[in-house]
Every structure is written in C-alpha cells, then in structure tokens.
Amino acid sequence: MRSRIVLAAVLLGALLPVKALRAQNWALTTNLAGAANYGTLNIDAALAVGKHWNISAGAKYNPFSFDKNGEEGALRKRQRSVSAGVRYWPWHVYSGWWVASKLQYQEYNYAGFDGPGSTEGDRVGALLGAGYSYMISKWLNVELGFGFWGGYDAFRSYDCPTCGLTVEKGSRFFIKGEDIILALSIIF
C-alpha cells in the first residue's frame, strides 16, 4: 500500500511542473446540465499551460436507474466516461470565449427511452465544442457552451431491460450533439 502511495506521488510530481502551482492556473468544473441529465455526476480538472491554452481531464459517472410505469429500473441512462482535451481562449485563459477539443471514451447502458428495450456499448471519439466563460469573481466562473461528439460505437441491443435476449449487435460511426454546458468553475 505504501509503495502505491509513493509511486502515485512520484508520478504526480513528474507530471506537474513547479511553475504550474501558481495561483489562477487550476480549475475544477462541474456541469450542472450534465447533473440534470438523470443525475450524471461529473468533474473536469483543467491546468493553464499558457496565456491562451489549458489542458483538461474529466470524468462522468451515472449508476442510477429509475422506475417507469411501475416497472423497477426500467428507465436508465448509465454511463462511465473519461476524457482529455485542450481549450483555446482568444482573450485570456478561464475568461471569455473558448473553443475546445477532447478525446473521449464512454461505456453506456440506456433503457426505456425509445421503447421497452435497452442498449449498451462502448464509444470512443473526438468532441469539438465552443462556449463562453463569465467571471462571477476572481475564483468563480459560470460557463455556457455546446459540443458535437463523433466517433465509433460498438453496441448490443436487448429486447427488454432485464431479459437479456439480444436483438441486434454491431458497430457504427456516429455524430451527435453531446455536451450542453451550464457549468460552475472554481479557479485556484
């Protein structure tokens, strides 16, 4: 256990330059619109790497199921997602307009939205987005934005959420509106 902690500390120290520990270089963001999407928990950590650029890493998690028409767990939008990306800020990092790109992986399980069946699978792709960050105070921002995600989806569809009878399986390319952003950012 102790060796894992030491290894994690060494890796963290190697990845974070001392210069990056100045004030206003870090941000933690949570997307309130994402949380309203059936309770999806989400966090994004960003590090400024210049006056106009930041890099970020994020995660989304939704383990919840909801009852629909008396059927337990019939409505769900479960997911586990991780992403890494970069943002360009024309004026100054963490302030004003921005454009972004991310690489994202998602494991999902959806049921009850377009019929009695369910679909699960894995997606990988790139996201392009844009938005605006409004400075409430020196330490707090509100962000608004939108992004499109495209990539590859390997899926399996079932007849019902619990029976396990496979109706369709395969893979496909997709493009969809993904990130609706109404977020709070704390700047460190």
Contacts in CASP RR format, 6 or more apart in sequence:
PFRMAT RR
TARGET T0000
AUTHOR 0000-0000-0000
METHOD contacts of the structure
MODEL  1
MRSRIVLAAVLLGALLPVKALRAQNWALTTNLAGAANYGTLNIDAALAVG
KHWNISAGAKYNPFSFDKNGEEGALRKRQRSVSAGVRYWPWHVYSGWWVA
SKLQYQEYNYAGFDGPGSTEGDRVGALLGAGYSYMISKWLNVELGFGFWG
GYDAFRSYDCPTCGLTVEKGSRFFIKGEDIILALSIIF
16 47 0 8 1.000
20 26 0 8 1.000
20 47 0 8 1.000
20 48 0 8 1.000
20 49 0 8 1.000
23 188 0 8 1.000
24 48 0 8 1.000
24 94 0 8 1.000
24 138 0 8 1.000
24 187 0 8 1.000
24 188 0 8 1.000
25 47 0 8 1.000
25 48 0 8 1.000
25 188 0 8 1.000
26 45 0 8 1.000
26 46 0 8 1.000
26 47 0 8 1.000
26 48 0 8 1.000
26 187 0 8 1.000
26 188 0 8 1.000
27 45 0 8 1.000
27 46 0 8 1.000
27 48 0 8 1.000
27 54 0 8 1.000
27 94 0 8 1.000
27 141 0 8 1.000
27 185 0 8 1.000
27 186 0 8 1.000
27 187 0 8 1.000
27 188 0 8 1.000
28 43 0 8 1.000
28 44 0 8 1.000
28 45 0 8 1.000
28 46 0 8 1.000
28 185 0 8 1.000
28 186 0 8 1.000
28 188 0 8 1.000
29 43 0 8 1.000
29 44 0 8 1.000
29 45 0 8 1.000
29 46 0 8 1.000
29 143 0 8 1.000
29 183 0 8 1.000
29 184 0 8 1.000
29 185 0 8 1.000
29 186 0 8 1.000
30 42 0 8 1.000
30 43 0 8 1.000
30 44 0 8 1.000
30 183 0 8 1.000
30 184 0 8 1.000
31 42 0 8 1.000
31 44 0 8 1.000
31 179 0 8 1.000
31 181 0 8 1.000
31 182 0 8 1.000
31 183 0 8 1.000
32 182 0 8 1.000
32 183 0 8 1.000
32 184 0 8 1.000
33 180 0 8 1.000
33 181 0 8 1.000
33 182 0 8 1.000
33 183 0 8 1.000
34 40 0 8 1.000
34 42 0 8 1.000
34 60 0 8 1.000
34 180 0 8 1.000
35 41 0 8 1.000
35 42 0 8 1.000
37 62 0 8 1.000
37 77 0 8 1.000
38 62 0 8 1.000
38 64 0 8 1.000
38 66 0 8 1.000
38 76 0 8 1.000
38 77 0 8 1.000
39 62 0 8 1.000
39 64 0 8 1.000
40 60 0 8 1.000
40 61 0 8 1.000
40 62 0 8 1.000
40 77 0 8 1.000
40 79 0 8 1.000
41 60 0 8 1.000
41 61 0 8 1.000
41 62 0 8 1.000
42 58 0 8 1.000
42 59 0 8 1.000
42 60 0 8 1.000
42 61 0 8 1.000
43 58 0 8 1.000
43 59 0 8 1.000
44 56 0 8 1.000
44 57 0 8 1.000
44 58 0 8 1.000
44 83 0 8 1.000
44 183 0 8 1.000
45 56 0 8 1.000
45 57 0 8 1.000
45 58 0 8 1.000
46 54 0 8 1.000
46 55 0 8 1.000
46 56 0 8 1.000
46 87 0 8 1.000
46 94 0 8 1.000
46 185 0 8 1.000
47 54 0 8 1.000
47 55 0 8 1.000
47 56 0 8 1.000
48 54 0 8 1.000
48 93 0 8 1.000
48 94 0 8 1.000
49 55 0 8 1.000
50 93 0 8 1.000
51 92 0 8 1.000
51 93 0 8 1.000
52 88 0 8 1.000
52 89 0 8 1.000
52 90 0 8 1.000
52 92 0 8 1.000
52 93 0 8 1.000
53 86 0 8 1.000
53 87 0 8 1.000
53 88 0 8 1.000
53 89 0 8 1.000
53 93 0 8 1.000
54 86 0 8 1.000
54 87 0 8 1.000
54 89 0 8 1.000
54 93 0 8 1.000
54 94 0 8 1.000
55 84 0 8 1.000
55 85 0 8 1.000
55 86 0 8 1.000
56 83 0 8 1.000
56 84 0 8 1.000
56 85 0 8 1.000
56 86 0 8 1.000
56 87 0 8 1.000
56 102 0 8 1.000
57 82 0 8 1.000
57 83 0 8 1.000
57 84 0 8 1.000
57 85 0 8 1.000
58 82 0 8 1.000
58 83 0 8 1.000
58 84 0 8 1.000
59 80 0 8 1.000
59 81 0 8 1.000
59 82 0 8 1.000
59 83 0 8 1.000
60 79 0 8 1.000
60 80 0 8 1.000
60 81 0 8 1.000
60 106 0 8 1.000
61 79 0 8 1.000
61 80 0 8 1.000
61 81 0 8 1.000
62 77 0 8 1.000
62 78 0 8 1.000
62 79 0 8 1.000
63 78 0 8 1.000
64 76 0 8 1.000
64 77 0 8 1.000
64 78 0 8 1.000
65 72 0 8 1.000
65 73 0 8 1.000
65 74 0 8 1.000
65 75 0 8 1.000
65 76 0 8 1.000
65 78 0 8 1.000
65 111 0 8 1.000
66 73 0 8 1.000
66 74 0 8 1.000
66 75 0 8 1.000
66 76 0 8 1.000
67 73 0 8 1.000
67 74 0 8 1.000
67 75 0 8 1.000
68 74 0 8 1.000
68 75 0 8 1.000
68 112 0 8 1.000
71 161 0 8 1.000
73 111 0 8 1.000
73 161 0 8 1.000
74 111 0 8 1.000
74 112 0 8 1.000
74 116 0 8 1.000
74 161 0 8 1.000
75 111 0 8 1.000
75 112 0 8 1.000
75 113 0 8 1.000
76 109 0 8 1.000
76 110 0 8 1.000
76 111 0 8 1.000
76 112 0 8 1.000
76 118 0 8 1.000
76 161 0 8 1.000
77 108 0 8 1.000
77 110 0 8 1.000
77 113 0 8 1.000
78 108 0 8 1.000
78 109 0 8 1.000
78 110 0 8 1.000
79 106 0 8 1.000
79 107 0 8 1.000
79 108 0 8 1.000
79 109 0 8 1.000
80 106 0 8 1.000
80 107 0 8 1.000
80 108 0 8 1.000
81 104 0 8 1.000
81 105 0 8 1.000
81 106 0 8 1.000
81 107 0 8 1.000
82 104 0 8 1.000
82 105 0 8 1.000
83 102 0 8 1.000
83 103 0 8 1.000
83 104 0 8 1.000
83 105 0 8 1.000
83 127 0 8 1.000
84 102 0 8 1.000
84 103 0 8 1.000
85 100 0 8 1.000
85 101 0 8 1.000
85 102 0 8 1.000
85 103 0 8 1.000
86 100 0 8 1.000
86 101 0 8 1.000
86 102 0 8 1.000
87 93 0 8 1.000
87 98 0 8 1.000
87 99 0 8 1.000
87 100 0 8 1.000
88 98 0 8 1.000
88 99 0 8 1.000
88 100 0 8 1.000
89 95 0 8 1.000
89 96 0 8 1.000
89 97 0 8 1.000
89 98 0 8 1.000
89 133 0 8 1.000
90 96 0 8 1.000
90 97 0 8 1.000
90 98 0 8 1.000
91 97 0 8 1.000
94 133 0 8 1.000
94 135 0 8 1.000
94 141 0 8 1.000
94 185 0 8 1.000
94 187 0 8 1.000
95 133 0 8 1.000
95 135 0 8 1.000
95 141 0 8 1.000
96 132 0 8 1.000
96 133 0 8 1.000
96 134 0 8 1.000
96 135 0 8 1.000
97 130 0 8 1.000
97 131 0 8 1.000
97 132 0 8 1.000
97 133 0 8 1.000
98 130 0 8 1.000
98 131 0 8 1.000
98 132 0 8 1.000
98 133 0 8 1.000
99 128 0 8 1.000
99 129 0 8 1.000
99 130 0 8 1.000
99 131 0 8 1.000
100 127 0 8 1.000
100 128 0 8 1.000
100 129 0 8 1.000
100 130 0 8 1.000
100 147 0 8 1.000
101 126 0 8 1.000
101 127 0 8 1.000
101 128 0 8 1.000
101 129 0 8 1.000
102 126 0 8 1.000
102 127 0 8 1.000
103 124 0 8 1.000
103 125 0 8 1.000
103 126 0 8 1.000
103 127 0 8 1.000
104 123 0 8 1.000
104 124 0 8 1.000
104 125 0 8 1.000
104 126 0 8 1.000
104 127 0 8 1.000
104 149 0 8 1.000
105 122 0 8 1.000
105 123 0 8 1.000
105 124 0 8 1.000
105 125 0 8 1.000
106 122 0 8 1.000
106 123 0 8 1.000
106 124 0 8 1.000
107 121 0 8 1.000
107 122 0 8 1.000
108 119 0 8 1.000
108 120 0 8 1.000
108 121 0 8 1.000
108 122 0 8 1.000
108 123 0 8 1.000
109 118 0 8 1.000
109 119 0 8 1.000
109 120 0 8 1.000
109 121 0 8 1.000
110 118 0 8 1.000
110 119 0 8 1.000
110 120 0 8 1.000
111 117 0 8 1.000
111 118 0 8 1.000
111 119 0 8 1.000
111 161 0 8 1.000
112 118 0 8 1.000
112 161 0 8 1.000
116 159 0 8 1.000
116 160 0 8 1.000
116 161 0 8 1.000
117 157 0 8 1.000
117 158 0 8 1.000
117 159 0 8 1.000
117 160 0 8 1.000
117 161 0 8 1.000
117 167 0 8 1.000
118 157 0 8 1.000
118 158 0 8 1.000
118 160 0 8 1.000
118 161 0 8 1.000
119 155 0 8 1.000
119 156 0 8 1.000
119 157 0 8 1.000
119 158 0 8 1.000
120 155 0 8 1.000
120 156 0 8 1.000
120 158 0 8 1.000
121 153 0 8 1.000
121 154 0 8 1.000
121 155 0 8 1.000
121 156 0 8 1.000
122 153 0 8 1.000
122 154 0 8 1.000
123 151 0 8 1.000
123 152 0 8 1.000
123 153 0 8 1.000
123 154 0 8 1.000
123 174 0 8 1.000
124 151 0 8 1.000
124 152 0 8 1.000
125 149 0 8 1.000
125 150 0 8 1.000
125 151 0 8 1.000
125 152 0 8 1.000
126 149 0 8 1.000
126 150 0 8 1.000
126 151 0 8 1.000
127 147 0 8 1.000
127 148 0 8 1.000
127 149 0 8 1.000
127 150 0 8 1.000
127 178 0 8 1.000
127 179 0 8 1.000
128 147 0 8 1.000
128 148 0 8 1.000
129 145 0 8 1.000
129 146 0 8 1.000
129 147 0 8 1.000
129 148 0 8 1.000
129 179 0 8 1.000
130 145 0 8 1.000
130 146 0 8 1.000
130 147 0 8 1.000
131 143 0 8 1.000
131 144 0 8 1.000
131 145 0 8 1.000
131 146 0 8 1.000
131 181 0 8 1.000
132 143 0 8 1.000
132 144 0 8 1.000
132 145 0 8 1.000
133 141 0 8 1.000
133 142 0 8 1.000
133 143 0 8 1.000
133 185 0 8 1.000
134 141 0 8 1.000
134 142 0 8 1.000
134 143 0 8 1.000
134 144 0 8 1.000
135 141 0 8 1.000
136 142 0 8 1.000
138 187 0 8 1.000
139 186 0 8 1.000
139 187 0 8 1.000
139 188 0 8 1.000
140 184 0 8 1.000
140 185 0 8 1.000
140 186 0 8 1.000
140 187 0 8 1.000
141 184 0 8 1.000
141 185 0 8 1.000
141 187 0 8 1.000
142 182 0 8 1.000
142 183 0 8 1.000
142 184 0 8 1.000
142 185 0 8 1.000
143 181 0 8 1.000
143 182 0 8 1.000
143 183 0 8 1.000
143 184 0 8 1.000
143 185 0 8 1.000
144 181 0 8 1.000
144 182 0 8 1.000
145 179 0 8 1.000
145 180 0 8 1.000
145 181 0 8 1.000
145 182 0 8 1.000
146 177 0 8 1.000
146 179 0 8 1.000
146 180 0 8 1.000
146 181 0 8 1.000
147 177 0 8 1.000
147 178 0 8 1.000
147 179 0 8 1.000
147 180 0 8 1.000
147 181 0 8 1.000
148 175 0 8 1.000
148 176 0 8 1.000
148 177 0 8 1.000
148 178 0 8 1.000
149 174 0 8 1.000
149 175 0 8 1.000
149 176 0 8 1.000
149 177 0 8 1.000
149 178 0 8 1.000
149 179 0 8 1.000
150 173 0 8 1.000
150 174 0 8 1.000
150 175 0 8 1.000
150 176 0 8 1.000
151 173 0 8 1.000
151 174 0 8 1.000
151 175 0 8 1.000
152 171 0 8 1.000
152 172 0 8 1.000
152 173 0 8 1.000
152 174 0 8 1.000
153 171 0 8 1.000
153 172 0 8 1.000
153 173 0 8 1.000
153 174 0 8 1.000
154 170 0 8 1.000
154 171 0 8 1.000
155 168 0 8 1.000
155 169 0 8 1.000
155 170 0 8 1.000
155 171 0 8 1.000
155 172 0 8 1.000
156 166 0 8 1.000
156 168 0 8 1.000
156 169 0 8 1.000
156 170 0 8 1.000
157 166 0 8 1.000
157 167 0 8 1.000
157 168 0 8 1.000
157 169 0 8 1.000
158 164 0 8 1.000
158 165 0 8 1.000
158 166 0 8 1.000
158 167 0 8 1.000
159 165 0 8 1.000
159 166 0 8 1.000
159 167 0 8 1.000
END
